[in-house]
Each structure stands twice: as structure tokens, then as C-alpha cells.
Amino acid sequence: MIPLVTILSGDDLLGREKAKEHLFESLYSTHGSFVEEYFDSSREALGEYLVRLMTPTIFGDIRLFHLKHVQKLSAKDQEELGKVLSYSHDALYILIEYEADAEKGLSKSLRLAALKKREDVSILSFSKPKRHLMAQWLTEQVIQLFGRKIEMSAAEQILEFTGYELDRIYPELQKIDIYLPEGAPITQSAVATVTGCGRDVSSQDLCHAVGNRNWAEVFAISEKLFEENGVSVMSFTGALFRHFWGLYKIRLYAEKNRGAANLYFKSRYKEQTAVATEIAIAAGLLTEATKNRVYPAIIMPKVIDQAAKFSQVELQKVINTISKYDREIKSGLAETTLDAFRTVCYELVRVGKGAA
């Protein structure tokens, strides 16, 4: 049965869009067609809109009255809307949307307690997940929204490129969906091609690319960084030194605490977060006061995974190479061109693998 009244709330735009899509598909399959009538406060008062809602048409059309951003209505208008929702309606459906949480924002004015008892009312709240659960949430949402799977690593990469705001994530998913063949899974390669090519990059992105021994990313990111006028190579070498010093400290901790290091790679989600926090604090990368940053600072960029890509001796060589280049820059013995900087980065990526 299609609910006569549907109320959607919360800051999870993707979930709300999917619920609307399902409602519209049900209306089309049941009635063949329907008339959607939006409420536009710039064109009419809510009272006038509600009069139209309660007035049957002479043609008996199936109508959907759609009200968005209801939390922006005045308290009086919210009360009036709540009264109308309590009535029985013939040949029409009502769709209510607002960003506030259903249980906190408009519960009293819309009389949600009474509406929940009705079988012809659907009240759905979509909440944006916490950051450390966002990647897992994306893997579930992409299946529902686009009918395709997404690799966990690709979901994490999207968040790395876009951040955690849904109004930035959703357009990128749409672009990737257009780019890929029907039914094809979303991979890291697709994310890098569609999303990565247009994103802003920072010295931290360069550090992670070198730490992952990904020369293709180092090459592309370094070119973008050098396009920025006034950016000093010194800032890049400083960032690289700090990053690899952190990896070195993680490696030292792992050598002495092999059990904890192995547990990190065997665990998932909550347990992995706890182990990563322990390692990051022990290595001096986080403190008790900043441990809530473990997901964006340690887990998502796979800092511990990066440390595992190098032996302790290799990390010492990397740090020495960065320090030497830094000294040579300051003494005027080394060039600060893109090619010279890339040569050093190549040595870092290839250390222990036959690089000069």
C-alpha cells in the first residue's frame, strides 16, 4: 500500500532521494500518472496551498502535494499543516521533507505521535552517519541509489577527494555513475579518473602518495602542486620529513609490539580504530586530547599501511635522503625545479627496490 502521507527528514540527502524515488515509482506503477504540486512560499501563502490540497479537482486527478524545507515554516504554519495531515484524503498523497531530525524538530507541531499510529502514514528519518562509518555507509547507499557495487577502498577514496559533506559526495557519485558502463562496480581507478582529476591537492596528498609508493600519483600531484605560484619546495620537503618521521616511529613501535601491529591488519572497524589509536598515540602522532582524529588522520589515509610498505632500514634511508636534499637546497647546491624535486621523490618511492 502506498502511504497517503510520507514524511522524510534528516541530513542524509542520498537516503531521502532514494525514498522519494521509490514513492514516485510506486505512484506511477499504481496510477499510471499523477500531478505533483509543489509548495512555493514566494507565490502563495501556506493557507492558500492547503485549501487547494483539500479541494478535490473536477477531473479526479491523482495528486501529490510536495512540501520541502518545512522546518523553515513559521510556528503557526507548522501547526496548520499538522492539522491537515490528521485528516483523511481522497485521490491525493502528501510528501513532507525537512532537514531537522523528525523526533526533535517538528514532532509536536506535525503531531507525529498520532501519525505514527496510522497505517497509511510513513515517517522515515535519514541521518548522516559519523565520519568513521561513512565509507561503510557509502557502500550500502551506492547499491540502493545506483544499482551498482562500490569497493570499500573506492568509497574511502571518494571521501578523501570530496570530504564528508553530502552535497559534494552526491554529485561526484552521479558523475562516476555516468562514466561507468551499466552495472559495473565503482573502483579506485574510476574514482581517480572522474573525481581525482579535478580535485585540489595539498602537500599532504603528496606525502601519502610517496608513502604508498605510488609513482603515478606522485608524478600527477607534484605537477599540480608546482602549478601553484609562490609555493616553496622547502614546504614540500618539510612535509615529507614530518610524514616519514611519523612512519618511522610507527615502524619502531610495530617492531617492538608485533601483536598490536598484526591485530590492526586483521581487525575491522571498531577494533581496528582502537588499535590504530593505540599505535598513533604510542608513536606520538596523536595525543589523548586529539585521538578522536584517528579516522581522518590515521585510518582513512592508511598511514599504518604506509609504514608497513617500508622496512626500518628503508625508512632511515628515506629520512636521510629528504634531510640531504633539504640541506642542499638551503646551501644552493640543489635545484628546486619540478624535475629535480621529482627525482628525489622517485628515490623515495623506489628505495630498496634498486633505485639509484
C-alpha positions as CSV (number, residue, x, y, z in Angstrom):
1,M,0.0,0.0,0.0
2,I,1.3,3.5,-0.9
3,P,1.2,5.7,2.2
4,L,-1.1,8.7,1.9
5,V,1.3,10.8,3.9
6,T,5.1,10.4,3.6
7,I,7.4,12.4,5.9
8,L,11.1,12.4,5.2
9,S,13.6,14.1,7.5
10,G,17.3,14.2,8.2
11,D,20.6,15.3,6.7
12,D,21.2,12.1,4.6
13,L,20.3,13.5,1.2
14,L,21.1,10.3,-0.6
15,G,18.7,8.2,1.6
16,R,15.9,10.8,1.2
17,E,16.3,10.9,-2.6
18,K,16.1,7.1,-2.7
19,A,12.9,7.1,-0.6
20,K,11.3,9.7,-2.9
21,E,12.3,7.8,-6.0
22,H,10.6,4.7,-4.5
23,L,7.5,6.7,-3.8
24,F,7.3,8.1,-7.3
25,E,7.8,4.7,-8.9
26,S,5.0,3.2,-6.8
27,L,2.7,6.1,-7.8
28,Y,3.4,5.6,-11.5
29,S,3.1,1.8,-11.3
30,T,-0.2,2.0,-9.4
31,H,-1.9,5.0,-11.1
32,G,-0.2,5.4,-14.4
33,S,0.3,9.1,-13.8
34,F,-0.1,11.8,-11.2
35,V,0.2,15.5,-10.7
36,E,2.9,16.8,-8.5
37,E,2.1,20.2,-6.8
38,Y,5.0,21.9,-5.0
39,F,4.5,24.5,-2.3
40,D,6.3,27.7,-3.3
41,S,6.2,30.3,-0.5
42,S,7.2,33.1,-2.9
43,R,4.0,32.5,-5.0
44,E,1.3,31.7,-2.4
45,A,0.6,31.6,1.3
46,L,0.6,28.2,3.0
47,G,-3.1,28.7,3.8
48,E,-4.0,29.0,0.1
49,Y,-1.9,25.9,-0.7
50,L,-3.7,23.9,1.9
51,V,-7.1,25.0,0.6
52,R,-6.1,23.6,-2.8
53,L,-4.9,20.5,-1.2
54,M,-8.3,19.9,0.5
55,T,-10.3,20.8,-2.6
56,P,-11.0,17.9,-5.0
57,T,-10.5,18.5,-8.7
58,I,-13.4,18.1,-11.1
59,F,-11.3,15.6,-13.1
60,G,-10.4,13.4,-10.2
61,D,-6.7,13.6,-10.9
62,I,-4.3,11.7,-8.6
63,R,-2.3,14.5,-6.9
64,L,0.9,14.6,-4.9
65,F,1.3,17.7,-2.7
66,H,5.0,18.1,-2.0
67,L,6.3,20.4,0.7
68,K,10.1,20.9,1.2
69,H,12.1,22.6,3.9
70,V,9.1,22.5,6.3
71,Q,11.4,23.4,9.2
72,K,11.5,27.0,7.7
73,L,7.8,27.5,8.1
74,S,6.5,29.7,10.9
75,A,5.2,28.0,14.0
76,K,1.7,29.0,13.1
77,D,2.0,27.5,9.6
78,Q,3.5,24.3,11.0
79,E,0.5,23.9,13.3
80,E,-1.9,24.4,10.3
81,L,0.0,21.8,8.3
82,G,-0.2,19.4,11.3
83,K,-4.0,19.7,11.4
84,V,-4.3,19.0,7.7
85,L,-2.1,15.9,8.0
86,S,-4.5,14.4,10.5
87,Y,-7.4,14.4,8.0
88,S,-8.3,11.6,5.6
89,H,-7.6,12.4,2.0
90,D,-9.1,11.1,-1.2
91,A,-7.2,10.8,-4.5
92,L,-4.2,12.6,-3.2
93,Y,-0.9,12.0,-1.5
94,I,1.2,14.3,0.7
95,L,5.0,14.3,0.8
96,I,6.7,16.3,3.6
97,E,10.5,17.0,3.7
98,Y,12.7,18.8,6.2
99,E,16.3,18.7,7.3
100,A,15.7,18.7,11.0
101,D,15.5,15.3,12.9
102,A,11.9,14.1,13.0
103,E,12.0,13.4,16.7
104,K,13.5,16.7,17.7
105,G,12.3,19.4,15.3
106,L,8.6,19.3,14.3
107,S,7.3,16.3,16.3
108,K,4.8,18.4,18.3
109,S,3.6,20.7,15.6
110,L,3.1,18.0,13.0
111,R,1.6,15.7,15.6
112,L,3.9,12.9,14.7
113,A,2.9,10.7,17.7
114,A,-0.6,10.4,16.3
115,L,0.5,10.0,12.7
116,K,2.8,7.1,13.7
117,K,-0.3,5.1,14.7
118,R,-1.8,5.3,11.3
119,E,-1.0,2.5,8.7
120,D,-1.4,5.0,5.8
121,V,1.5,7.2,7.0
122,S,5.2,6.6,6.5
123,I,7.6,8.5,8.7
124,L,11.3,8.0,7.7
125,S,14.3,9.7,9.3
126,F,17.6,9.6,7.4
127,S,20.7,10.6,9.5
128,K,24.1,11.2,8.1
129,P,26.5,8.6,9.7
130,K,29.5,9.5,11.8
131,R,32.8,10.0,9.9
132,H,34.3,6.7,10.8
133,L,31.2,4.9,9.5
134,M,30.8,7.0,6.3
135,A,32.8,4.7,3.9
136,Q,30.7,1.6,5.0
137,W,27.5,3.7,4.7
138,L,28.5,4.6,1.1
139,T,28.9,1.0,0.1
140,E,25.3,0.4,1.1
141,Q,24.0,3.6,-0.4
142,V,25.5,3.2,-3.8
143,I,23.8,-0.2,-4.2
144,Q,20.4,1.4,-3.4
145,L,20.9,4.6,-5.4
146,F,22.7,3.4,-8.5
147,G,22.3,-0.4,-8.6
148,R,26.0,-1.0,-8.6
149,K,28.6,-2.0,-6.0
150,I,31.5,0.1,-4.8
151,E,34.7,-1.2,-3.4
152,M,35.5,-0.2,0.2
153,S,38.8,1.3,-0.9
154,A,36.9,3.3,-3.6
155,A,34.4,4.6,-1.0
156,E,37.3,5.7,1.2
157,Q,39.0,7.4,-1.8
158,I,35.8,9.4,-2.6
159,L,35.8,10.7,0.9
160,E,39.4,11.6,0.7
161,F,38.8,13.6,-2.5
162,T,35.5,15.2,-1.6
163,G,35.3,15.4,2.2
164,Y,32.3,14.4,4.2
165,E,29.6,16.8,3.0
166,L,26.8,15.0,1.2
167,D,26.2,17.9,-1.2
168,R,29.8,17.3,-2.5
169,I,29.7,13.4,-2.4
170,Y,26.4,13.0,-4.3
171,P,27.3,14.9,-7.5
172,E,30.6,13.0,-7.7
173,L,28.7,9.7,-7.4
174,Q,26.4,10.9,-10.2
175,K,29.4,11.7,-12.5
176,I,31.0,8.3,-11.8
177,D,27.7,6.6,-12.5
178,I,27.5,8.3,-15.9
179,Y,31.1,7.5,-16.7
180,L,30.9,3.7,-15.9
181,P,29.1,1.1,-18.0
182,E,25.8,-0.1,-16.6
183,G,26.2,-2.4,-13.7
184,A,30.0,-2.0,-13.5
185,P,31.3,-1.6,-9.9
186,I,32.9,1.6,-8.8
187,T,36.6,1.1,-8.4
188,Q,39.5,3.2,-7.2
189,S,40.5,3.7,-10.8
190,A,37.1,5.1,-11.7
191,V,37.2,7.4,-8.7
192,A,40.7,8.6,-9.6
193,T,39.7,9.2,-13.2
194,V,36.4,11.1,-12.6
195,T,36.9,12.7,-9.2
196,G,40.6,12.8,-8.7
197,C,41.5,14.7,-11.9
198,G,39.6,17.8,-10.8
199,R,40.3,17.9,-7.1
200,D,42.6,20.3,-5.3
201,V,45.7,18.7,-3.9
202,S,48.0,19.6,-1.0
203,S,51.4,18.7,0.2
204,Q,49.8,16.0,2.4
205,D,48.4,14.3,-0.7
206,L,51.9,14.2,-2.0
207,C,53.2,12.7,1.3
208,H,50.5,9.9,1.1
209,A,51.3,9.2,-2.5
210,V,55.0,8.8,-1.7
211,G,54.2,6.8,1.4
212,N,52.1,4.4,-0.7
213,R,55.0,4.1,-3.2
214,N,52.6,5.2,-5.9
215,W,54.8,6.9,-8.5
216,A,51.9,7.7,-10.9
217,E,50.1,9.7,-8.2
218,V,53.4,11.4,-7.1
219,F,54.0,12.5,-10.7
220,A,50.5,13.9,-11.2
221,I,50.2,15.6,-7.7
222,S,53.7,17.2,-7.9
223,E,52.8,18.8,-11.2
224,K,49.6,20.3,-9.7
225,L,51.5,21.5,-6.7
226,F,54.1,23.2,-8.8
227,E,51.4,25.0,-10.8
228,E,50.6,27.0,-7.6
229,N,52.6,30.2,-7.8
230,G,54.6,31.1,-4.7
231,V,54.7,27.6,-3.3
232,S,58.2,26.7,-2.0
233,V,59.8,23.4,-2.5
234,M,61.0,23.8,1.1
235,S,57.4,23.4,2.3
236,F,57.2,20.1,0.5
237,T,60.5,18.7,1.9
238,G,59.4,19.7,5.4
239,A,56.1,18.0,5.0
240,L,57.8,14.9,3.6
241,F,60.2,14.8,6.5
242,R,57.5,15.1,9.1
243,H,55.4,12.4,7.4
244,F,58.2,9.9,7.1
245,W,59.4,10.6,10.6
246,G,55.9,9.6,11.7
247,L,56.0,6.4,9.6
248,Y,59.5,5.6,11.1
249,K,58.1,5.9,14.7
250,I,55.2,3.6,13.7
251,R,57.6,1.1,12.3
252,L,59.7,1.2,15.5
253,Y,56.5,0.6,17.6
254,A,55.5,-2.2,15.4
255,E,58.9,-4.0,15.7
256,K,58.5,-4.0,19.5
257,N,54.8,-4.7,19.5
258,R,54.2,-7.1,16.7
259,G,51.0,-8.4,18.2
260,A,49.3,-5.0,18.1
261,A,50.5,-4.4,14.6
262,N,49.2,-7.7,13.3
263,L,45.9,-7.1,15.1
264,Y,45.5,-3.8,13.2
265,F,45.7,-5.6,9.9
266,K,43.4,-8.4,11.0
267,S,40.7,-6.3,12.6
268,R,37.9,-4.2,11.1
269,Y,36.0,-1.0,12.1
270,K,35.7,-0.6,15.9
271,E,38.5,-2.9,16.9
272,Q,40.8,-1.5,14.2
273,T,40.1,2.0,15.3
274,A,41.1,1.1,18.9
275,V,44.3,-0.5,17.7
276,A,45.1,2.4,15.4
277,T,44.6,4.9,18.2
278,E,46.9,2.9,20.5
279,I,49.6,2.9,17.8
280,A,49.2,6.6,16.8
281,I,49.4,7.7,20.5
282,A,52.4,5.5,21.2
283,A,54.2,6.9,18.1
284,G,53.4,10.5,19.1
285,L,51.2,11.2,16.1
286,L,48.1,11.7,18.3
287,T,47.5,12.5,21.9
288,E,44.7,11.6,24.3
289,A,43.2,15.0,23.5
290,T,43.3,14.5,19.7
291,K,42.6,10.8,19.5
292,N,39.2,11.5,18.0
293,R,41.0,12.4,14.8
294,V,42.3,8.9,14.4
295,Y,40.0,8.1,11.4
296,P,40.7,11.1,9.2
297,A,44.4,11.3,10.2
298,I,45.4,7.7,10.5
299,I,42.9,5.1,9.3
300,M,41.5,6.7,6.1
301,P,44.9,7.7,4.6
302,K,46.2,4.3,5.7
303,V,49.2,5.7,7.5
304,I,49.9,2.5,9.3
305,D,49.7,0.6,6.0
306,Q,52.2,3.0,4.5
307,A,54.7,2.3,7.3
308,A,54.4,-1.4,6.5
309,K,55.5,-0.8,2.9
310,F,59.0,0.1,4.1
311,S,61.5,-1.7,6.3
312,Q,63.0,0.2,9.2
313,V,66.3,0.5,7.3
314,E,64.4,1.8,4.2
315,L,62.7,4.5,6.3
316,Q,66.0,5.6,7.7
317,K,67.3,5.9,4.1
318,V,64.2,7.9,3.1
319,I,64.7,10.3,6.1
320,N,68.4,10.8,5.3
321,T,67.6,11.5,1.6
322,I,65.0,14.1,2.5
323,S,67.4,15.7,5.0
324,K,70.2,15.8,2.5
325,Y,68.0,17.4,-0.2
326,D,66.8,20.0,2.3
327,R,70.4,20.9,3.3
328,E,71.4,21.1,-0.4
329,I,68.5,23.4,-1.2
330,K,69.4,25.8,1.7
331,S,73.1,25.8,0.6
332,G,72.3,26.4,-3.1
333,L,73.7,23.0,-4.2
334,A,70.4,21.6,-5.3
335,E,67.9,22.8,-7.8
336,T,64.3,23.5,-6.8
337,T,62.7,22.7,-10.2
338,L,59.9,20.3,-10.7
339,D,62.2,17.8,-12.4
340,A,64.8,17.9,-9.6
341,F,62.1,17.5,-6.9
342,R,60.5,14.6,-8.8
343,T,63.9,12.9,-9.0
344,V,64.2,13.0,-5.2
345,C,60.6,11.7,-4.8
346,Y,61.4,8.9,-7.2
347,E,64.3,7.9,-5.0
348,L,61.9,7.8,-2.0
349,V,59.3,5.7,-3.8
350,R,62.0,3.2,-5.1
351,V,64.2,3.0,-2.0
352,G,65.2,-0.6,-1.5
353,K,64.0,-1.6,-5.0
354,G,67.1,-0.9,-7.0
355,A,66.7,2.9,-7.3
356,A,69.9,4.9,-7.5
